Amino acid sequence: MTRLLPLPRPSLPPVPALLLSMTSIQGGAAIAKGLFPALGPAGVTALRVGLSAALLLLIFRPPLLSLTLRQWRAAAIYGAVLGLMNLTFYLSIHYLPLGLAVTLEFLGPLAVAVGSSQRRGDLVWVALAGLGIFLITPLGGGVPVAPLGVALALGAAALWAAYIVIGSRLPRHFSGTQGVSVGMLCATVTVLPCALLLGFAPGQLSPALLLSGLLVATLSSALPYSLEMVALRQLPKQLFSIMMSLEPAVAAVLGWLVLREVLSISQWLAIVCVIAASVGATWSSKRREADLQV
């Protein structure tokens, strides 16, 4: 019988790996926004999702021809939500600074965490997140923001919440990473017609744009996925989730460095409020799970 050799331990510590993952994702979003003048948000979404699907299919090689109808149905639902989530997010950052769009999008996982709770005390995290939303608006002292951008970012948040729920069921139908790669293929099938309807013309693509799209796909999908796997193997899930709550701040900093997007003090306070609400909801959720196990 052949024995499997132990996997080598990753040389990168888990905390730097997770920080690098968040920087990679938001750096990819910043580069993607820089491509909007050439391809538009929908075109960049189609390019990013399509190239990500190609990379994942090439790496994981799922047996597409032997998948059952039930597997295809599960992947199609997962992929449709994933594709539309990416599309609405990219459309939102066309109107909003990157940091604000990511902050609003983070309300999705926050809603999932709080929605599963029956403790009245967890309503404080809802109130804190609500304060963050208020601070983003001009009524809260922030600079004027596009209402359409806010609506799109909140739509992305709702789709992210649905993605979490649907994604948690995907392992019932697929083993390993097959579901993610097949789901990304279905996401491409979902996004491409939407992009064409919104004015994307594949003839706009040039070798330089394709290379930029490949960079966005790598930074947004392949690289962060690998780095998160490194962190998940070594970090407690609660610490992992809490650290992921820092992503809006990472997005705001990269938006400032790469895109020269300057936020007001009240908008920075909004980001802090949403991060605090996310950390609090994560901590409360994990404490609730521990109480149930006692």
C-alpha positions as CSV (number, residue, x, y, z in Angstrom):
1,M,0.0,0.0,0.0
2,T,1.3,3.4,-1.0
3,R,1.7,5.8,1.9
4,L,1.0,9.5,1.4
5,L,3.9,11.7,2.2
6,P,3.1,14.5,4.8
7,L,2.5,17.9,3.3
8,P,5.3,20.3,4.0
9,R,4.5,23.0,6.5
10,P,3.9,26.4,5.0
11,S,6.8,28.8,5.5
12,L,4.5,31.8,5.8
13,P,3.0,32.4,9.3
14,P,-0.8,32.4,9.4
15,V,-1.4,36.0,10.4
16,P,0.8,37.5,7.7
17,A,-0.8,35.0,5.3
18,L,-4.2,36.3,6.1
19,L,-3.2,39.9,5.9
20,L,-1.6,39.3,2.6
21,S,-4.8,37.5,1.4
22,M,-6.9,40.5,2.3
23,T,-4.4,42.9,0.6
24,S,-4.4,40.6,-2.5
25,I,-8.2,40.7,-2.8
26,Q,-8.6,44.4,-2.3
27,G,-5.6,45.1,-4.5
28,G,-7.2,43.1,-7.2
29,A,-10.4,45.2,-6.8
30,A,-8.4,48.4,-7.0
31,I,-6.7,47.2,-10.2
32,A,-10.1,46.1,-11.6
33,K,-11.5,49.6,-10.9
34,G,-8.6,51.0,-12.9
35,L,-9.8,49.0,-15.9
36,F,-13.4,50.4,-15.8
37,P,-12.7,53.2,-18.3
38,A,-11.6,50.6,-20.9
39,L,-14.1,47.8,-20.3
40,G,-16.8,49.1,-17.9
41,P,-17.6,47.4,-14.5
42,A,-19.6,44.6,-16.2
43,G,-16.9,43.9,-18.7
44,V,-14.2,43.7,-16.0
45,T,-16.5,41.4,-13.9
46,A,-16.9,39.0,-16.9
47,L,-13.1,39.1,-17.5
48,R,-12.3,38.5,-13.9
49,V,-14.8,35.7,-13.3
50,G,-14.1,34.0,-16.6
51,L,-10.3,34.0,-16.1
52,S,-10.8,32.8,-12.5
53,A,-12.9,29.9,-13.7
54,A,-10.2,29.0,-16.3
55,L,-7.5,29.1,-13.6
56,L,-9.6,27.0,-11.1
57,L,-10.6,24.4,-13.7
58,L,-7.0,24.1,-14.8
59,I,-5.7,23.7,-11.3
60,F,-8.4,21.4,-9.8
61,R,-9.6,19.6,-13.0
62,P,-13.2,18.6,-11.9
63,P,-14.8,15.7,-13.9
64,L,-17.3,17.9,-15.7
65,L,-18.6,15.1,-18.0
66,S,-19.4,12.8,-15.1
67,L,-21.3,15.3,-12.9
68,T,-24.9,14.4,-12.0
69,L,-27.9,16.7,-12.6
70,R,-28.1,17.3,-8.9
71,Q,-24.5,18.5,-8.8
72,W,-25.0,20.8,-11.8
73,R,-28.1,22.2,-10.2
74,A,-26.2,22.9,-6.9
75,A,-23.3,24.4,-8.8
76,A,-25.6,26.6,-11.0
77,I,-27.3,28.1,-7.9
78,Y,-24.0,28.7,-6.2
79,G,-22.4,30.1,-9.3
80,A,-25.3,32.4,-10.1
81,V,-25.2,34.0,-6.7
82,L,-21.4,34.2,-6.8
83,G,-21.4,35.8,-10.2
84,L,-24.2,38.3,-9.4
85,M,-22.4,39.2,-6.1
86,N,-19.2,40.1,-8.0
87,L,-21.2,42.0,-10.7
88,T,-23.1,44.1,-8.2
89,F,-20.0,44.8,-6.1
90,Y,-18.0,45.9,-9.2
91,L,-20.9,48.1,-10.3
92,S,-21.0,49.6,-6.8
93,I,-17.3,50.6,-6.8
94,H,-18.0,52.4,-10.0
95,Y,-20.0,54.9,-7.9
96,L,-18.4,54.6,-4.5
97,P,-14.9,54.6,-3.0
98,L,-13.6,51.1,-2.6
99,G,-13.5,51.2,1.2
100,L,-17.1,52.3,1.5
101,A,-18.4,49.7,-0.9
102,V,-16.5,46.9,1.0
103,T,-17.9,48.3,4.3
104,L,-21.5,48.1,3.1
105,E,-20.9,44.7,1.5
106,F,-19.7,43.4,4.9
107,L,-23.2,43.9,6.2
108,G,-24.0,40.6,4.5
109,P,-21.9,38.2,6.6
110,L,-22.8,40.4,9.6
111,A,-26.5,39.8,9.0
112,V,-25.9,36.0,8.7
113,A,-24.0,36.0,12.1
114,V,-26.6,38.1,13.9
115,G,-29.6,36.5,12.2
116,S,-28.7,33.1,13.6
117,S,-28.7,34.5,17.2
118,Q,-31.6,34.6,19.6
119,R,-29.9,36.8,22.1
120,R,-31.3,40.3,22.5
121,G,-27.8,41.5,23.4
122,D,-26.7,40.9,19.8
123,L,-28.9,43.7,18.7
124,V,-26.2,46.1,19.8
125,W,-24.1,44.9,16.8
126,V,-27.1,45.7,14.5
127,A,-27.3,49.1,16.0
128,L,-23.5,49.7,15.6
129,A,-23.7,48.6,11.9
130,G,-26.7,50.9,11.5
131,L,-24.7,53.8,12.9
132,G,-22.0,53.0,10.4
133,I,-24.4,53.2,7.5
134,F,-25.8,56.5,8.9
135,L,-22.2,57.9,9.0
136,I,-21.7,57.1,5.4
137,T,-24.7,59.2,4.3
138,P,-24.6,63.0,4.2
139,L,-27.0,63.1,7.1
140,G,-24.3,61.6,9.2
141,G,-21.8,64.2,8.3
142,G,-20.2,62.3,5.4
143,V,-19.5,63.8,2.0
144,P,-22.3,63.1,-0.6
145,V,-22.3,59.6,-2.0
146,A,-24.2,58.2,-5.0
147,P,-27.5,56.5,-3.8
148,L,-27.2,54.0,-6.7
149,G,-23.8,53.0,-5.5
150,V,-25.1,52.5,-1.9
151,A,-28.0,50.4,-3.3
152,L,-25.7,48.2,-5.4
153,A,-23.3,47.7,-2.4
154,L,-26.2,46.7,-0.2
155,G,-27.4,44.3,-3.0
156,A,-23.9,42.8,-3.0
157,A,-24.2,42.4,0.8
158,A,-27.5,40.5,0.4
159,L,-26.0,38.3,-2.2
160,W,-22.9,37.7,0.0
161,A,-25.3,36.6,2.8
162,A,-27.0,34.2,0.3
163,Y,-23.6,33.0,-0.9
164,I,-22.6,32.0,2.7
165,V,-25.8,30.0,3.2
166,I,-25.7,28.3,-0.2
167,G,-21.9,27.8,-0.1
168,S,-22.2,26.0,3.2
169,R,-24.4,23.4,1.5
170,L,-22.1,22.8,-1.5
171,P,-19.9,20.2,0.2
172,R,-23.0,17.9,0.3
173,H,-22.7,17.6,-3.4
174,F,-19.0,17.9,-4.1
175,S,-15.8,16.7,-2.6
176,G,-12.8,19.0,-2.0
177,T,-12.5,22.0,-4.3
178,Q,-14.6,20.6,-7.2
179,G,-17.7,22.6,-6.2
180,V,-15.8,25.9,-6.2
181,S,-14.3,25.4,-9.6
182,V,-17.6,24.2,-11.2
183,G,-19.4,27.0,-9.4
184,M,-17.0,29.6,-10.9
185,L,-17.7,28.2,-14.4
186,C,-21.5,28.6,-13.7
187,A,-20.7,32.2,-12.4
188,T,-19.1,32.9,-15.8
189,V,-22.2,31.7,-17.6
190,T,-24.3,33.9,-15.4
191,V,-22.2,37.1,-15.7
192,L,-21.3,37.1,-19.4
193,P,-24.9,37.7,-20.7
194,C,-25.4,40.4,-18.1
195,A,-22.1,42.1,-19.2
196,L,-23.1,41.9,-22.9
197,L,-26.5,43.5,-22.1
198,L,-24.7,46.3,-20.2
199,G,-22.5,47.1,-23.2
200,F,-19.4,44.9,-22.9
201,A,-18.0,43.9,-26.3
202,P,-15.4,41.1,-26.3
203,G,-13.8,42.9,-29.3
204,Q,-12.6,45.6,-26.8
205,L,-10.1,43.1,-25.3
206,S,-6.5,43.6,-26.1
207,P,-3.4,41.5,-25.0
208,A,-2.7,44.2,-22.4
209,L,-6.2,44.1,-21.0
210,L,-6.2,40.3,-20.9
211,L,-3.0,40.4,-18.9
212,S,-4.4,42.9,-16.5
213,G,-7.6,40.8,-16.2
214,L,-5.4,37.7,-15.5
215,L,-3.6,39.7,-12.7
216,V,-7.0,40.7,-11.3
217,A,-8.2,37.1,-11.4
218,T,-5.0,35.9,-9.7
219,L,-5.1,38.5,-7.0
220,S,-8.8,38.2,-6.4
221,S,-9.2,34.4,-6.5
222,A,-6.3,32.0,-6.8
223,L,-3.7,33.7,-4.5
224,P,-6.0,34.7,-1.6
225,Y,-7.6,31.2,-1.7
226,S,-4.2,29.6,-1.2
227,L,-3.2,32.1,1.5
228,E,-6.5,31.6,3.4
229,M,-5.9,27.8,3.4
230,V,-2.6,28.4,5.0
231,A,-4.2,30.6,7.7
232,L,-7.1,28.3,8.3
233,R,-4.9,25.3,9.0
234,Q,-3.1,27.2,11.8
235,L,-5.5,29.8,13.2
236,P,-8.6,29.1,15.4
237,K,-11.8,29.8,13.3
238,Q,-12.9,32.6,15.6
239,L,-9.5,34.5,15.3
240,F,-9.7,33.9,11.5
241,S,-13.2,35.4,11.3
242,I,-12.2,38.4,13.5
243,M,-9.2,39.2,11.4
244,M,-11.2,39.0,8.2
245,S,-13.4,41.8,9.7
246,L,-10.4,44.1,9.0
247,E,-11.0,43.9,5.3
248,P,-13.0,47.2,4.9
249,A,-10.1,49.0,6.5
250,V,-7.6,47.3,4.1
251,A,-9.9,48.2,1.2
252,A,-10.0,51.9,2.3
253,V,-6.2,52.1,2.7
254,L,-5.6,50.5,-0.8
255,G,-8.3,52.7,-2.3
256,W,-6.3,55.7,-1.0
257,L,-2.9,54.4,-2.1
258,V,-3.9,53.0,-5.5
259,L,-6.9,55.0,-6.5
260,R,-6.3,58.2,-4.5
261,E,-9.8,57.9,-2.9
262,V,-9.8,60.1,0.2
263,L,-12.5,59.4,2.9
264,S,-13.9,61.9,5.4
265,I,-13.5,61.4,9.1
266,S,-17.2,60.3,9.5
267,Q,-16.7,57.7,6.7
268,W,-13.6,56.3,8.5
269,L,-15.8,56.2,11.7
270,A,-18.4,54.3,9.7
271,I,-15.8,51.7,8.7
272,V,-14.7,51.4,12.4
273,C,-18.3,50.9,13.4
274,V,-18.9,48.1,10.9
275,I,-15.6,46.4,11.8
276,A,-16.5,46.5,15.5
277,A,-20.0,45.2,14.8
278,S,-18.5,42.3,12.7
279,V,-16.0,41.5,15.4
280,G,-18.6,41.6,18.1
281,A,-21.1,39.4,16.1
282,T,-18.3,36.9,15.4
283,W,-17.3,36.7,19.1
284,S,-20.9,36.4,20.2
285,S,-21.6,33.7,17.7
286,K,-18.6,31.6,18.8
287,R,-19.5,32.1,22.4
288,R,-23.0,30.9,21.7
289,E,-21.6,27.8,20.0
290,A,-19.4,27.1,23.0
291,D,-22.4,27.4,25.4
292,L,-24.4,24.9,23.3
293,Q,-21.6,22.4,23.5
294,V,-21.5,22.5,27.3
